[in-house]
């Protein structure tokens, strides 16, 4: 299992995923930290704050980069 340190600051959390969504990351206490929709052109939801981390975290930067790429497609 891969581990990624994030800056999660919950006061609410996802309890039940919507139709077609799958959890792709969990916190150590079992909360959903990220979700995806397989087969959809680009659908990623995170419950942490990559906007605060992108300059120092390659993973956060890649998330923003992929989002921009997806917006440029089509």
C-alpha positions as CSV (number, residue, x, y, z in Angstrom):
1,X,0.0,0.0,0.0
2,X,1.3,3.4,-0.9
3,X,1.2,6.2,1.6
4,X,0.9,9.9,1.0
5,X,1.0,12.5,3.7
6,X,-1.7,15.1,3.3
7,X,-3.1,18.1,5.2
8,X,-6.5,16.8,5.9
9,X,-8.6,19.2,8.1
10,X,-12.1,17.7,8.3
11,X,-15.2,19.1,9.9
12,X,-17.3,17.0,7.5
13,X,-16.5,13.9,5.5
14,X,-18.0,11.7,2.8
15,X,-20.0,8.9,4.4
16,X,-21.6,7.3,1.3
17,X,-20.2,7.5,-2.2
18,X,-22.5,8.4,-5.1
19,X,-23.3,5.9,-7.8
20,X,-20.3,5.0,-9.9
21,X,-17.8,6.5,-7.4
22,X,-15.0,4.5,-5.8
23,X,-12.9,5.4,-2.8
24,X,-9.2,5.6,-3.8
25,X,-7.6,6.8,-0.6
26,X,-8.3,6.5,3.1
27,X,-7.0,8.2,6.2
28,X,-5.5,5.9,9.0
29,X,-8.8,6.2,10.8
30,X,-10.8,4.9,7.8
31,X,-12.2,8.2,6.4
32,X,-12.4,8.6,2.7
33,X,-9.7,11.0,1.5
34,X,-10.1,10.6,-2.2
35,X,-12.6,9.3,-4.7
36,X,-12.7,8.6,-8.5
37,X,-15.2,7.7,-11.2
38,X,-13.6,4.9,-13.3
39,X,-14.3,5.3,-17.0
40,X,-15.1,9.0,-16.7
41,X,-12.7,11.3,-18.6
42,X,-11.5,13.1,-15.4
43,X,-13.2,12.8,-12.1
44,X,-11.1,13.0,-8.9
45,X,-12.2,14.3,-5.6
46,X,-10.0,14.9,-2.6
47,X,-10.8,15.8,1.0
48,X,-7.4,17.4,1.6
49,X,-5.9,20.7,0.4
50,X,-3.4,20.2,-2.4
51,X,-3.6,23.9,-3.2
52,X,-1.5,24.5,-0.1
53,X,1.0,21.8,-1.0
54,X,1.6,21.9,-4.7
55,X,4.9,23.8,-4.4
56,X,6.5,21.3,-2.1
57,X,4.6,18.1,-3.0
58,X,5.2,16.4,-6.3
59,X,1.9,14.4,-5.8
60,X,-0.1,17.6,-5.3
61,X,1.5,19.3,-8.3
62,X,0.7,16.2,-10.5
63,X,-2.9,16.4,-9.4
64,X,-3.2,20.0,-10.6
65,X,-1.2,19.3,-13.7
66,X,-3.5,16.4,-14.7
67,X,-6.6,18.6,-14.0
68,X,-5.3,21.3,-16.4
69,X,-4.5,18.7,-19.0
70,X,-8.0,17.3,-18.7
71,X,-9.5,20.8,-19.1
72,X,-7.4,21.2,-22.3
73,X,-8.7,18.0,-23.9
74,X,-11.5,18.0,-26.4
